[in-house]
Amino acid sequence: MTMGLVSSLLQQRHALYRTMLAMEVMALVGLRGLQQAPRLVSVVYLVISAVAVLRDSPLLRQNRLDPSATQALPSALGRRVQRVLLRRQRLVNFWIAALAVELLWQAALEINPSLAVQLSVLHLVVWLSLMLVVLWGLVNALAEEPVFNGDLLMGAAAGYLLVGFTGGIVLNSLLVLDPAAFNLPAHGHALPDGIGHAPALLGAAFSSLTTMGSPVLNSGSLTSLTASVGITIVGQLYVAILIAGVLGKPRVLGNQKAADTPSQPAAAPEAEHPRGQRAAARIRLRRPRR
């Protein structure tokens, strides 16, 4: 029963990696098309964050855990699972708050721009909190992966791209708070700048993430400089921490089917999964014969 619960948690996590990465890649590929419909950029942010809510929450039937299985777990493992379930519920609450704030903020941009400026601070705080919670959960999940495999790589790529999308949200809010911090031409839409320039700001965020810089950001403005440096630092720290964690993980060698078959209970849902134990057991140094 314990190993079935562990395997279920890992499968849910790997599904989250794959789905989030697919949505992020689709959004980047369609960035050119988003310039024709800038309102869809907010929908992209909501969908990407919703992937974490749905794929890593009990809202989906396949993610619901058997209560009898969780009650029969050892105390340490049971507490770990309870923390996972609590984090999932908090993530749902964060996403609902972000959805409400996004709708209110966009309505204020068109009806009452002065109110939108005041709401931009709340918009920035709520969205930043949501995306950082998703990113932090993703980093912790990657750190607890038992082996180095394709699922781990997809999760790592999804987390890196998530930093760029988070930067796009930050720049979007800062545009309303400090328009002089950006060098933006007319967007050609009958929309407020906070909505019409959203695709350009998303592209600028990814330029900062890759340390290339963007002409959209005013180099003489402290606001844009702080945002650009912040995005770059978070991206580089993510890569450095990820590399340090991945290098210490064993690889699955030999028969993959055998590695997927658990033989003994794990002490934690992810960190001590038998897949990692079996992979580590195969990596042994043999003394050369004389």
N, C-alpha and C positions, 0 to 999 in steps of 0.2 A: 504494500500500500504506500509506503514511504517513497519508494523508487518511482511508483506511478505518478505521485504528486510532483516529484522533482522533474521528471520527464515532461509533464504537462506544463510546468512553469517555463522550462527551456523552450518548448515548442511555441508557446505564446510569445516569448521574447524574440525568438528568431523570426516569427511572422511580423512582429513590429519592425524589426530591422529592414526586412525586404519591402514591406509596404511603404514605410516612410521614405526610403531611398528612391523607390519608384516615383512617388509623388513629387519629391524634390527635383528629380531629373526632368520629369515632365514639365514642371513649372519653369525651369531654366531653359529648356528647349523652346517653350512657348513664350519666352519673355518678349520676343519681337512682336508677337501677336497681342500681348497684353498692352502694348502701347496704343492699340486701337480701342481697347476697352479697359481703361485704367481702373474701373471699379472692381474688376475681377482680381486685382492684386490683393485686396483685403480678403476676398474669398479664398485665395491661395493660402494666405496665412492661417485662416480658420481651418481649412482642410488639412494642412500639414500638422497643425497642433491637434486636430481632431483624430488624426491617425494614432497618436500616442494615447489619446483618451479611450478610443474604441479598442485598439489592439492590445492595450495593457490595462483593461478594466473589466469588471464583471458585467458591463452593459451587454456584451456579446455572450450568447449562451455557451459557446465553446470555452469561454474564459472563466466560467463559474466553477469554483472548486467545491468538492463534496464536503459538507460540514463535518461529517463523521470522520473523513480522512484527516482533516486538520486537527480535530480533537484528539485523535489517536497518535499524534506526533510526539516525539520527545520535547521536553520543555524548551530547550534552546532553539530547536528547529521550529517549534510552534510559534515562539515569539518572533522569529525571523519572518515567517509567513504572515503573521498578523501585521508586522510593519509594512510588508509589501502591499497588503490589502488596504491599509490605512493610507499609504501614499497614493494608491490608485483612486481612492475616494476624494482625496484632496485635489488631485489633478482634474477630476471632473468638475469640482467647484470652481477651480481657477479658470477652466475653459468657459464655463457658463458666464462668469464675471467678465471675461475678455469679450465674449460675444455681445453682451449687453452694452459694454463701454464702447465697442466699435460702432454699433448701430447708433448710439447716442451721439458719438463724436462726429460721424459722417453727416447725420441730420443737422447738427449744430454748424458744421462747415457751410452748409447751404442756406440755412435759415438765419443763424446768428453767429457771424464770424468771431465776434468778441467773446462769446461764450465758448466757442471752439478753442480759442487760445487758452482759456482757463482749464478746459477739459483735457487739453493736450498733455498736461502734467499727469493727470490720472490715467490717460490713455497710455502714456509711456511706462508708468509704474506697473500697471496691471499686465500689459503685454510682456514687459521685460520679466516680470515675476513668473508668468506662465512659461515663457520659453526657457528661462533659466532652470525652472523646476524640471521641465522635460529633458533639457540637456544634462542636468546633474543626474537624473535617473538613468539616462543613457550611458553616461560615463561610468557610473557605479555598476551597471549591468555588464558593460564591456570588461571592467576590472574583474568581475566575478565569473566570466566565461572560463570553462574548464580547459579548453584547448584552442589553439590557433587554427582557424578554418575559414571557409568562405563566408559563413554567417557572421563571424566576428569582423571580417573585412567590410561587409555591407553595413554593419552597424557603425563601424568607425567612419565610413564615408558619409552615412546619414547624419551623424553628429557634427562632422565638419561643415557640411552644407547648412545644417541648422544654425550654426553660428552666423553664416552669411544672411540667412533670412531674418534672424533676430536683428542684425545690423540694419537691414532694410526698414524694419519697424521703427527702430530708434531714429534713423534719419528722417523718416516720414513725420514723426512727431516733432522733431526739432525744426523741420521746415516751417511748421505753423508757429512755433514759438519764436524762431529767429530766421526769417526769410533771407536776411542779408548774409547769412552764412553759406549760401549756395549760389552758384552761377548757373542758372537754369533759363533756357530760352522759353518762348511761349509754347505751351503743349498743344495748342490747337483744338482744345475741347471746351465746351461750355460747362466746365466743372471748376470747383475751387482748386487752388494749387495743391492743397494737401492730398487731393485725390488724383488730379491730372498728372502730377509729377511722380506718382508712386512707382511706376516702372523704372524711370530713370534713377530714382534713389535706390531701388533694389539692385540695379546694375552697379551703382557707385559703391554699395556696401560690399559686393563681391570683389570689386577692384581693390578696396581697402583690405579685404580679407587675404587676398593674394599678394599684398604689399606693392601692388602696381600703382596705386593712387588713382584718382579720378579728377578730371577737370571740373566736374560738377561741384566739387567741394571747394569753397573759397579758402585759399591758403592763408589769407590774412585774418581769418576769423578764428577766434579761440574755440567757438562752439563746434565748428566743423573739424578743426584740428583735434580736439578732444575726442570727438566721436570716431574719427578715422583711426587715431592711435589706439583707442579702446578696442575697436573691432580687430585691429591687427594683433594686439597683444593677446586677446582672448583666443584668436585663431592659432597663434604660435604656441601658446601654452597648451592648448588642446592637443596639438600635434606632438609636442614634447612629452606630455604626460602619457599619451596613448602609446608612443613608441616605447617608453620606459616600461609600460605594463605589458605590451604585446611581446617584447623580447624575452620575457621570463616565462612565457607559456609554452607547454609542450605541443608538438604537432601530432596529429593522428597518422600513425604509420601502419602499414600492413593492411589487414582486413578491416574495412570501415564498418561492416556489419557486426563484427565481433566487438569493435570499440563502442558501438551503440547499445550493446547488450549489457545492462548493469548486473553486477554479481554480488554487491554488498551495499548496505544502506549508506547514504551520504550524511555527513554531519551538518550540512547547510544546503539549501536548495540549489546553489550554483557553484560555490567555491570549492566544494569537495565532491564533485560529481564523479562517478566511476570512469567516465570517459577520459577525464584528465588523469586519473590514477593509472588506467591501462596504458595511456599514451606515454606517461612518464616511465612506466615499468619497462617499456620497449627500448627506451633510450639509455643504454648501458654501455659503458666503455669497457672493452675487453683488453686484458693485458696481452701483448704480443708473445707468441711462443718463441723460445730460444732454440 
